[in-house]
Amino acid sequence: MTTKLILTHEVTGLGAPGDVIDVKDGYARNFLLPRGLATGWTKGAQKQIDAIQAARRKREIATIEGARAARDSLQSKPVIVKVRSGESGRLFGAVTTSDIADAVAAAGGVQVDRRKIEVKNPIKSLGSHQVSVRLHDDVSATLEVQVVPA
């Protein structure tokens, strides 16, 4: 059986906010709904879909050219994140997507939404790490993050 839902947040590999999706009942009941990533679909929910999509259009970079320019500026230099670490180079905790977004903004880069940053493996050590940033549906940037002790 499948359940029809409206996404309220971006879910990698599934869709963006405002998209109407069909997923298996267990995935909806055990993952999407409890985490607030989606709501149930009804005929009267079209207003909600329109509001979510309008808000998304305001937040995202309007043109592909703008996204490509943002990608070039992000990839031009590494982002430096200062964190507390132990003597062996292990971090106390991990570097979060919010930390990366704040470091990009502090370095004078484009404003990046933390939900658009994808970290493959948790960053728990000092050094250089690669993260992906989705700037537009067709444009993504690979960002180099330098983790240094504070």
MDAnalysis code that builds the backbone (N, CA, C; Angstrom):
import MDAnalysis as mda
import numpy as np

u = mda.Universe.empty(450, n_residues=150, atom_resindex=np.repeat(np.arange(150), 3), trajectory=True)
u.add_TopologyAttr("name", ["N", "CA", "C"] * 150)
u.add_TopologyAttr("resid", np.arange(1, 151))
u.add_TopologyAttr("resname", ["MET", "THR", "THR", "LYS", "LEU", "ILE", "LEU", "THR", "HIS", "GLU", "VAL", "THR", "GLY", "LEU", "GLY", "ALA", "PRO", "GLY", "ASP", "VAL", "ILE", "ASP", "VAL", "LYS", "ASP", "GLY", "TYR", "ALA", "ARG", "ASN", "PHE", "LEU", "LEU", "PRO", "ARG", "GLY", "LEU", "ALA", "THR", "GLY", "TRP", "THR", "LYS", "GLY", "ALA", "GLN", "LYS", "GLN", "ILE", "ASP", "ALA", "ILE", "GLN", "ALA", "ALA", "ARG", "ARG", "LYS", "ARG", "GLU", "ILE", "ALA", "THR", "ILE", "GLU", "GLY", "ALA", "ARG", "ALA", "ALA", "ARG", "ASP", "SER", "LEU", "GLN", "SER", "LYS", "PRO", "VAL", "ILE", "VAL", "LYS", "VAL", "ARG", "SER", "GLY", "GLU", "SER", "GLY", "ARG", "LEU", "PHE", "GLY", "ALA", "VAL", "THR", "THR", "SER", "ASP", "ILE", "ALA", "ASP", "ALA", "VAL", "ALA", "ALA", "ALA", "GLY", "GLY", "VAL", "GLN", "VAL", "ASP", "ARG", "ARG", "LYS", "ILE", "GLU", "VAL", "LYS", "ASN", "PRO", "ILE", "LYS", "SER", "LEU", "GLY", "SER", "HIS", "GLN", "VAL", "SER", "VAL", "ARG", "LEU", "HIS", "ASP", "ASP", "VAL", "SER", "ALA", "THR", "LEU", "GLU", "VAL", "GLN", "VAL", "VAL", "PRO", "ALA"])
u.atoms.positions = np.array([
    [0.837, -1.186, 0.000],
    [0.000, 0.000, 0.000],
    [0.880, 1.246, 0.000],
    [0.372, 2.287, -0.623],
    [1.105, 3.545, -0.643],
    [0.266, 4.648, -0.014],
    [0.972, 5.668, 0.454],
    [0.341, 6.820, 1.081],
    [0.734, 8.057, 0.302],
    [-0.218, 8.944, 0.079],
    [0.055, 10.186, -0.623],
    [0.325, 11.270, 0.414],
    [1.480, 11.945, 0.288],
    [1.904, 12.957, 1.247],
    [2.340, 14.230, 0.539],
    [2.407, 15.317, 1.311],
    [2.962, 16.584, 0.852],
    [4.232, 16.811, 1.654],
    [5.374, 16.971, 0.969],
    [6.627, 17.230, 1.672],
    [6.640, 18.650, 2.227],
    [7.046, 18.793, 3.481],
    [7.181, 20.114, 4.093],
    [8.638, 20.527, 4.201],
    [9.555, 19.585, 4.058],
    [10.995, 19.856, 4.067],
    [11.627, 19.082, 2.926],
    [12.827, 19.456, 2.551],
    [13.537, 18.746, 1.494],
    [14.017, 17.400, 2.013],
    [13.784, 16.347, 1.250],
    [14.247, 15.002, 1.575],
    [15.071, 14.527, 0.380],
    [16.353, 14.278, 0.605],
    [17.253, 13.884, -0.475],
    [16.751, 12.609, -1.143],
    [16.668, 12.658, -2.464],
    [16.239, 11.499, -3.227],
    [14.736, 11.339, -3.316],
    [13.980, 12.212, -2.653],
    [12.528, 12.082, -2.645],
    [11.853, 13.309, -3.234],
    [12.260, 14.499, -2.814],
    [11.648, 15.696, -3.365],
    [11.903, 16.917, -2.515],
    [11.301, 18.005, -2.951],
    [11.463, 19.306, -2.307],
    [10.157, 19.708, -1.621],
    [10.201, 20.719, -0.761],
    [8.981, 21.157, -0.092],
    [7.889, 21.524, -1.093],
    [6.683, 21.062, -0.820],
    [5.553, 21.341, -1.689],
    [5.276, 20.249, -2.693],
    [6.173, 19.283, -2.837],
    [5.951, 18.188, -3.781],
    [4.962, 17.189, -3.197],
    [4.089, 16.665, -4.047],
    [3.157, 15.606, -3.646],
    [3.792, 14.287, -4.062],
    [3.955, 13.376, -3.092],
    [4.658, 12.123, -3.350],
    [3.826, 10.933, -2.905],
    [4.115, 9.779, -3.478],
    [3.536, 8.504, -3.048],
    [4.661, 7.670, -2.464],
    [4.514, 7.276, -1.190],
    [5.517, 6.440, -0.534],
    [4.820, 5.281, 0.153],
    [5.589, 4.290, 0.518],
    [5.028, 3.144, 1.231],
    [4.539, 3.582, 2.612],
    [3.526, 2.897, 3.104],
    [2.902, 3.250, 4.380],
    [3.899, 3.289, 5.528],
    [4.765, 2.294, 5.623],
    [5.723, 2.228, 6.729],
    [6.698, 3.384, 6.711],
    [7.170, 3.780, 5.529],
    [8.103, 4.897, 5.405],
    [7.426, 6.194, 5.843],
    [6.161, 6.350, 5.464],
    [5.414, 7.540, 5.864],
    [5.166, 7.531, 7.374],
    [4.679, 6.429, 7.878],
    [4.280, 6.329, 9.279],
    [5.468, 6.358, 10.238],
    [6.597, 5.738, 9.853],
    [7.720, 5.592, 10.777],
    [8.825, 6.623, 10.595],
    [8.900, 7.280, 9.437],
    [10.012, 8.205, 9.201],
    [9.536, 9.623, 8.882],
    [8.775, 9.786, 7.808],
    [8.430, 11.128, 7.339],
    [7.499, 11.884, 8.286],
    [6.421, 11.257, 8.710],
    [5.448, 11.951, 9.556],
    [5.962, 12.251, 10.963],
    [6.611, 11.313, 11.664],
    [7.094, 11.640, 13.015],
    [8.157, 12.737, 13.041],
    [8.955, 12.843, 11.990],
    [10.005, 13.861, 11.933],
    [9.496, 15.190, 11.395],
    [8.232, 15.254, 10.998],
    [7.655, 16.493, 10.500],
    [8.137, 16.850, 9.104],
    [8.603, 15.870, 8.345],
    [9.096, 16.133, 6.998],
    [7.969, 16.166, 5.966],
    [6.794, 15.660, 6.347],
    [5.667, 15.615, 5.423],
    [4.364, 15.671, 6.205],
    [3.290, 16.021, 5.486],
    [1.946, 15.989, 6.055],
    [1.058, 15.193, 5.112],
    [-0.059, 14.734, 5.626],
    [-0.982, 13.961, 4.803],
    [-1.591, 14.808, 3.701],
    [-1.878, 14.179, 2.571],
    [-2.446, 14.882, 1.428],
    [-3.953, 14.820, 1.499],
    [-4.595, 15.943, 1.251],
    [-6.053, 16.013, 1.118],
    [-6.373, 16.915, -0.065],
    [-7.631, 16.878, -0.514],
    [-8.018, 17.723, -1.640],
    [-7.911, 19.202, -1.275],
    [-8.174, 19.541, -0.016],
    [-8.124, 20.927, 0.419],
    [-6.723, 21.431, 0.704],
    [-5.711, 20.602, 0.517],
    [-4.342, 20.980, 0.856],
    [-3.643, 21.747, -0.260],
    [-4.341, 22.050, -1.348],
    [-3.707, 22.753, -2.462],
    [-3.215, 24.133, -2.042],
    [-3.927, 24.821, -1.154],
    [-3.473, 26.127, -0.653],
    [-2.143, 25.985, 0.078],
    [-2.039, 24.939, 0.881],
    [-0.808, 24.688, 1.627],
    [0.347, 24.407, 0.660],
    [0.083, 23.630, -0.388],
    [1.105, 23.327, -1.381],
    [1.572, 24.615, -2.055],
    [0.631, 25.474, -2.440],
    [0.989, 26.736, -3.096],
    [1.813, 27.630, -2.179],
    [1.475, 27.689, -0.885],
    [2.223, 28.520, 0.066],
    [3.645, 27.997, 0.250],
    [3.801, 26.688, 0.355],
    [5.130, 26.097, 0.525],
    [5.978, 26.366, -0.710],
    [5.402, 26.202, -1.899],
    [6.172, 26.412, -3.127],
    [6.526, 27.886, -3.310],
    [5.646, 28.808, -2.906],
    [5.953, 30.236, -3.004],
    [7.112, 30.601, -2.077],
    [7.106, 30.057, -0.853],
    [8.195, 30.318, 0.086],
    [9.504, 29.734, -0.440],
    [9.427, 28.570, -1.066],
    [10.621, 27.943, -1.619],
    [11.195, 28.783, -2.756],
    [10.328, 29.329, -3.605],
    [10.802, 30.167, -4.711],
    [11.495, 31.422, -4.202],
    [11.032, 31.974, -3.080],
    [11.669, 33.164, -2.512],
    [13.066, 32.844, -1.996],
    [13.244, 31.658, -1.391],
    [14.521, 31.289, -0.772],
    [15.576, 30.853, -1.761],
    [15.177, 30.150, -2.814],
    [16.187, 29.569, -3.684],
    [16.722, 30.591, -4.677],
    [17.881, 30.316, -5.166],
    [18.526, 31.192, -6.138],
    [17.707, 31.129, -7.426],
    [17.342, 32.291, -7.937],
    [16.356, 32.373, -9.006],
    [16.816, 31.763, -10.329],
    [18.028, 32.007, -10.744],
    [18.432, 31.572, -12.071],
    [19.606, 30.596, -12.007],
    [19.765, 29.868, -13.065],
    [20.887, 28.934, -13.145],
    [22.201, 29.703, -13.204],
    [22.191, 30.857, -13.888],
    [23.413, 31.667, -13.974],
    [23.837, 32.135, -12.582],
    [22.877, 32.561, -11.774],
    [23.178, 32.974, -10.400],
    [23.717, 31.827, -9.573],
    [23.159, 30.640, -9.783],
    [23.625, 29.461, -9.054],
    [25.038, 29.083, -9.491],
    [25.318, 29.209, -10.771],
    [26.666, 28.887, -11.262],
    [27.694, 29.881, -10.726],
    [27.314, 31.157, -10.657],
    [28.220, 32.164, -10.095],
    [28.471, 31.881, -8.614],
    [27.428, 31.487, -7.887],
    [27.577, 31.147, -6.468],
    [28.464, 29.920, -6.317],
    [28.298, 28.936, -7.204],
    [29.126, 27.728, -7.165],
    [30.595, 28.081, -7.371],
    [30.879, 28.942, -8.357],
    [32.264, 29.330, -8.631],
    [32.888, 30.049, -7.441],
    [32.109, 30.923, -6.787],
    [32.665, 31.644, -5.630],
    [32.877, 30.702, -4.444],
    [31.999, 29.708, -4.270],
    [32.153, 28.750, -3.169],
    [33.351, 27.836, -3.392],
    [33.579, 27.419, -4.634],
    [34.646, 26.477, -4.914],
    [36.008, 27.155, -5.039],
    [36.036, 28.494, -5.086],
    [37.301, 29.189, -5.305],
    [38.250, 29.108, -4.116],
    [37.709, 29.059, -2.904],
    [38.586, 29.007, -1.733],
    [37.961, 28.116, -0.662],
    [38.806, 27.484, 0.167],
    [38.260, 26.610, 1.209],
    [37.607, 27.423, 2.332],
    [36.672, 26.793, 3.006],
    [36.000, 27.397, 4.149],
    [36.688, 26.883, 5.405],
    [37.017, 27.784, 6.318],
    [37.731, 27.402, 7.538],
    [36.743, 27.376, 8.703],
    [36.669, 26.225, 9.367],
    [35.802, 26.047, 10.530],
    [36.692, 25.799, 11.740],
    [36.564, 26.642, 12.766],
    [37.362, 26.477, 13.985],
    [36.524, 25.743, 15.023],
    [37.097, 24.661, 15.568],
    [36.387, 23.839, 16.545],
    [37.330, 23.429, 17.672],
    [36.736, 23.022, 18.790],
    [37.532, 22.494, 19.905],
    [37.909, 21.059, 19.592],
    [39.162, 20.704, 19.892],
    [39.602, 19.343, 19.614],
    [40.563, 18.879, 20.693],
    [40.746, 17.568, 20.747],
    [41.691, 16.976, 21.677],
    [43.095, 17.007, 21.097],
    [44.052, 16.515, 21.866],
    [45.446, 16.546, 21.427],
    [45.690, 15.645, 20.216],
    [44.915, 14.589, 20.071],
    [45.134, 13.653, 18.959],
    [44.463, 14.123, 17.669],
    [43.762, 15.252, 17.702],
    [43.098, 15.750, 16.504],
    [41.645, 15.353, 16.400],
    [41.129, 14.618, 17.372],
    [39.711, 14.249, 17.385],
    [38.902, 15.429, 17.914],
    [37.733, 15.616, 17.355],
    [36.873, 16.730, 17.766],
    [36.007, 16.333, 18.946],
    [35.599, 17.343, 19.710],
    [34.594, 17.145, 20.746],
    [33.244, 17.328, 20.063],
    [32.659, 16.244, 19.593],
    [31.422, 16.320, 18.817],
    [31.756, 16.215, 17.340],
    [30.967, 16.875, 16.501],
    [31.188, 16.834, 15.054],
    [30.869, 18.208, 14.473],
    [31.385, 18.457, 13.291],
    [31.077, 19.697, 12.587],
    [29.712, 19.520, 11.942],
    [28.785, 20.422, 12.224],
    [27.427, 20.319, 11.700],
    [27.270, 21.172, 10.447],
    [26.160, 20.958, 9.761],
    [25.876, 21.759, 8.574],
    [25.662, 23.221, 8.951],
    [25.151, 23.481, 10.147],
    [24.991, 24.863, 10.612],
    [26.351, 25.532, 10.786],
    [27.328, 24.800, 11.321],
    [28.686, 25.339, 11.468],
    [29.264, 25.714, 10.106],
    [29.046, 24.856, 9.116],
    [29.575, 25.112, 7.774],
    [28.886, 26.326, 7.159],
    [27.559, 26.417, 7.287],
    [26.823, 27.555, 6.734],
    [27.268, 28.857, 7.395],
    [27.478, 28.837, 8.711],
    [27.949, 30.032, 9.418],
    [29.350, 30.426, 8.967],
    [30.227, 29.432, 8.729],
    [31.591, 29.718, 8.280],
    [31.594, 30.318, 6.878],
    [30.697, 29.849, 6.002],
    [30.596, 30.409, 4.654],
    [30.147, 31.862, 4.734],
    [29.150, 32.135, 5.572],
    [28.654, 33.504, 5.724],
    [29.723, 34.414, 6.335],
    [30.485, 33.909, 7.317],
    [31.534, 34.705, 7.960],
    [32.667, 35.011, 6.995],
    [32.908, 34.115, 6.031],
    [33.978, 34.331, 5.061],
    [33.546, 35.274, 3.939],
    [32.296, 35.726, 3.985],
    [31.814, 36.656, 2.969],
    [31.272, 35.972, 1.732],
    [30.987, 34.698, 1.819],
    [30.439, 33.966, 0.675],
    [28.938, 34.179, 0.558],
    [28.335, 33.486, -0.383],
    [26.890, 33.580, -0.581],
    [26.172, 32.944, 0.602],
    [24.957, 33.360, 0.848],
    [24.158, 32.809, 1.940],
    [23.731, 31.398, 1.554],
    [24.092, 30.408, 2.358],
    [23.782, 29.013, 2.074],
    [22.865, 28.489, 3.162],
    [21.780, 27.866, 2.754],
    [20.851, 27.255, 3.703],
    [21.472, 25.960, 4.210],
    [21.468, 25.748, 5.517],
    [22.102, 24.570, 6.092],
    [21.463, 23.274, 5.596],
    [20.199, 23.330, 5.203],
    [19.519, 22.126, 4.722],
    [19.958, 21.733, 3.320],
    [20.661, 22.627, 2.632],
    [21.147, 22.335, 1.283],
    [22.551, 21.739, 1.304],
    [23.168, 21.671, 2.481],
    [24.520, 21.129, 2.612],
    [24.425, 19.643, 2.935],
    [25.149, 18.825, 2.156],
    [25.146, 17.379, 2.377],
    [26.543, 16.925, 2.788],
    [26.633, 16.330, 3.975],
    [27.898, 15.797, 4.477],
    [27.787, 14.277, 4.403],
    [28.646, 13.657, 3.593],
    [28.570, 12.198, 3.402],
    [28.880, 11.445, 4.692],
    [30.045, 11.728, 5.279],
    [30.450, 11.102, 6.536],
    [30.582, 12.198, 7.576],
    [30.173, 11.945, 8.818],
    [30.298, 12.979, 9.847],
    [31.745, 13.456, 9.978],
    [31.916, 14.753, 10.093],
    [33.251, 15.342, 10.213],
    [33.622, 15.356, 11.691],
    [34.541, 14.456, 12.081],
    [34.926, 14.318, 13.482],
    [36.421, 14.423, 13.696],
    [37.145, 14.947, 12.691],
    [38.592, 15.082, 12.833],
    [39.061, 16.362, 12.155],
    [40.242, 16.811, 12.548],
    [40.830, 17.994, 11.937],
    [41.277, 17.669, 10.522],
    [41.440, 18.696, 9.690],
    [41.946, 18.489, 8.337],
    [40.968, 18.971, 7.291],
    [41.173, 18.503, 6.083],
    [40.378, 18.912, 4.932],
    [39.285, 17.878, 4.647],
    [38.073, 18.366, 4.410],
    [36.936, 17.492, 4.132],
    [36.139, 18.083, 2.977],
    [35.468, 17.229, 2.203],
    [34.652, 17.655, 1.073],
    [33.176, 17.523, 1.434],
    [32.398, 18.565, 1.161],
    [30.951, 18.522, 1.342],
    [30.303, 19.014, 0.062],
    [29.053, 18.632, -0.137],
    [28.305, 19.021, -1.323],
    [27.236, 20.031, -0.924],
    [27.040, 21.048, -1.761],
    [26.016, 22.070, -1.523],
    [25.122, 22.129, -2.756],
    [23.816, 21.904, -2.548],
    [22.857, 21.996, -3.657],
    [22.370, 23.439, -3.750],
    [22.755, 24.129, -4.806],
    [22.400, 25.534, -4.975],
    [21.130, 25.714, -5.794],
    [20.885, 24.800, -6.708],
    [19.735, 24.869, -7.608],
    [19.417, 23.431, -7.987],
    [18.291, 23.202, -8.635],
    [17.948, 21.835, -9.033],
    [19.008, 21.219, -9.935],
    [19.643, 22.046, -10.777],
    [20.620, 21.540, -11.739],
    [22.066, 21.845, -11.370],
    [22.292, 22.612, -10.295],
    [23.650, 23.064, -9.969],
    [23.985, 22.691, -8.525],
    [25.127, 22.020, -8.353],
    [25.618, 21.750, -7.005],
    [27.110, 22.071, -6.969],
    [27.601, 22.392, -5.784],
    [29.005, 22.759, -5.617],
    [29.663, 21.802, -4.640],
    [30.929, 21.508, -4.886],
    [31.726, 20.736, -3.950],
    [32.576, 21.727, -3.180],
    [32.376, 21.753, -1.879],
    [33.014, 22.746, -1.019],
    [34.101, 22.073, -0.190],
    [35.267, 22.686, -0.123],
    [36.349, 22.172, 0.708],
    [36.262, 22.833, 2.066],
    [36.167, 22.037, 3.122],
    [36.069, 22.539, 4.484],
    [37.366, 22.205, 5.227],
    [38.052, 23.225, 5.693],
    [39.271, 23.039, 6.473],
    [38.887, 23.145, 7.949],
    [39.027, 22.060, 8.694],
    [38.713, 22.035, 10.123],
    [40.017, 22.251, 10.886],
    [40.060, 23.349, 11.658],
    [41.267, 23.708, 12.400],
    [40.916, 23.854, 13.884],
    [41.908, 23.654, 14.773],
    [41.625, 23.807, 16.213],
    [41.370, 25.264, 16.574],
    [40.478, 25.471, 17.510],
    [40.136, 26.835, 17.945],
    [41.177, 27.354, 18.935],
])
